[in-house]
Amino acid sequence: MGKRIVIALGGNALGNNLPEQMIAVKQTSKAIADLIQEGHEVIISHGNGPQVGMIQKAMAALTASDSKYGAVPLSVCGAMSQGYIGYDLQNALREELLDRGIRKPVSTIITQVIVDPRDPAFEHPTKPIGNFLSEEDAKRLVKEKGYTVVEDAGRGWRRVVASPKPQHIVEIETIRALMDAGQVVVAAGGGGIPVMETEGNHLKGAAAVIDKDFCSACLAELVDADCLIILTAVEKVAINFGKPNQEWLSELTPERARVLIAEGHFAPGSMLPKVQAAVQFSESKADRYALITLLEKAKDGIEGKTGTIIR
């Protein structure tokens, strides 16, 4: 019997620019189509790091060249990235499915994700975005726009924004309706567009970036998925990574994962949020589990042949 699966695509599945992305989505679509062909229901989420940075840079250049356009908020840049990544993904997947004789509509939902304005992350912004800046330009942005900036490993200065936890997905009913109609859905791209509930029914965009893996776990819980697949650049999770005593892990319990997290085995901003999101989802309901593996190994992972399973 087929499973309901949320697949969280990493940046390596999308390339770093538009030409790379158009090539990458073709390979990505083949791996996703393999799962659909096996009878699984699939919902796709994805990262947007390189893409949203490119959009922000382009919008900043436009504003600098002609002030009448005004600054474009980070939330709007995120929405733009969801649209154009989804456009490439849904077209590539539609084509791959039709080539296999599978008539299954694919659609992208521009997805807003509610965050809590009291989230401690807003007091301690840590997520670097945008270009490297000179110290002079960085100080000017602090003074003129109130940005938070940090010096980044001797390479220059960068703006940092908050990375709050996702609370709820605004468009979840739409996503569920499309799934119930047998469609493939691309949603919550780049961790979703972070928004805050304000007076009345207004949703205000936040200058923040939600971690894609935590948002994918939230999405998987809300659509009652059986499995969350977090795709990354390695086939399995490892401890002592890159050391002589490196060990690949085929299975982890949430309890064991928490011990390894406390021991510092997983790098922040890399494997750490993936393992944390996997633990969160696997504990959210009985019989749910998460799989961390390579894109091209997703089908084998579902069959229990490879990857790291957290349950």
C-alpha positions, 0 to 999 in steps of 0.5 A, spaced: 500 500 500 502 506 498 504 511 503 503 519 504 510 522 503 513 529 504 519 530 500 524 536 502 528 537 497 535 540 499 539 546 495 543 540 491 537 538 488 535 545 485 542 548 482 545 555 484 542 559 478 536 558 473 540 554 468 543 549 473 536 549 476 532 547 469 537 541 468 537 539 476 529 539 476 529 534 470 533 529 475 529 531 481 523 529 477 525 522 475 526 520 483 520 523 485 516 520 479 519 513 481 515 514 488 509 516 485 509 510 480 510 505 486 503 508 488 505 513 493 502 520 494 507 525 494 508 532 497 514 536 495 517 542 499 524 545 497 529 550 499 531 556 496 537 559 499 541 561 492 534 563 489 532 568 494 539 571 495 539 572 487 532 575 487 534 579 493 540 582 489 536 583 483 531 587 487 536 591 491 540 593 484 533 595 481 532 600 487 539 602 487 538 604 480 531 608 480 529 609 487 521 610 485 521 602 485 522 602 493 525 596 497 522 589 496 521 586 503 525 579 504 518 576 505 516 578 497 523 575 495 521 569 498 514 569 495 518 570 488 522 564 489 517 559 491 513 561 484 519 560 479 522 554 483 515 551 483 514 553 476 520 549 474 519 543 478 511 542 476 513 543 469 519 538 469 515 533 474 508 533 469 513 532 463 516 526 467 509 523 469 506 524 462 512 520 459 510 514 463 503 514 462 501 517 468 496 523 468 496 526 475 496 534 475 502 538 479 501 544 482 505 549 486 502 553 492 505 560 494 505 558 502 505 562 508 507 560 514 505 563 521 511 565 526 510 567 533 513 575 534 515 573 541 519 567 538 526 568 541 529 567 534 527 575 533 532 577 539 538 573 536 538 573 528 543 568 526 541 567 519 545 570 514 542 573 507 544 577 501 551 579 499 558 580 503 558 587 505 564 592 506 564 594 514 562 601 511 556 599 507 554 594 513 554 600 518 550 604 513 545 599 513 544 598 520 544 606 521 539 607 515 535 601 515 536 598 522 539 591 520 542 586 524 549 585 521 555 580 523 562 579 520 562 573 517 569 569 517 573 574 515 570 574 508 566 581 510 559 583 513 552 580 512 545 581 514 542 576 519 535 575 520 531 571 525 530 564 523 523 562 528 520 556 528 513 555 524 507 555 528 502 553 522 501 553 515 496 558 512 494 554 506 494 548 509 486 546 507 488 548 500 494 543 500 489 538 503 484 539 498 489 538 492 492 532 495 485 529 496 483 530 489 489 526 487 494 531 485 501 532 486 503 539 490 509 543 491 508 547 497 512 551 503 518 552 499 524 555 502 520 554 509 514 558 507 513 565 507 514 567 514 508 572 516 505 574 523 498 575 525 496 582 526 490 586 528 484 584 524 485 578 519 491 581 516 498 577 515 504 581 515 510 579 512 516 578 517 524 579 515 525 572 517 527 565 514 524 559 517 528 553 516 526 548 510 526 542 514 522 544 520 517 547 516 517 540 512 516 537 518 510 541 520 507 540 513 508 533 514 504 533 520 499 537 518 497 533 512 498 526 516 504 524 512 506 517 514 513 519 512 518 525 511 524 524 507 529 529 508 534 529 502 541 531 503 548 531 500 550 524 503 546 517 503 546 516 510 547 520 517 554 519 520 557 521 527 564 523 527 563 525 520 570 526 516 574 523 522 578 516 522 572 513 526 566 516 522 560 511 522 554 511 518 548 510 521 542 506 518 537 507 524 536 512 529 531 512 535 529 519 537 532 518 544 539 516 541 538 522 536 538 527 542 544 524 545 548 525 539 545 532 538 547 533 545 554 530 544 555 535 538 555 530 532 551 534 527 553 541 524 548 547 525 545 549 519 547 543 516 545 536 518 543 538 525 536 541 523 535 535 519 536 530 524 532 535 529 526 535 524 526 528 523 525 527 530 520 532 531 516 528 526 517 521 528 515 523 535 508 527 532 504 520 532 505 513 532 507 509 526 510 515 523 518 515 521 523 520 517 528 518 512 534 522 511 538 520 504 540 522 497 535 524 492 537 518 487 536 513 493 529 515 496 526 509 493 531 505 495 530 508 502 523 507 502 524 500 501 529 500 507 535 498 503 539 505 505 538 511 508 538 513 515 531 512 518 529 515 525 523 512 528 
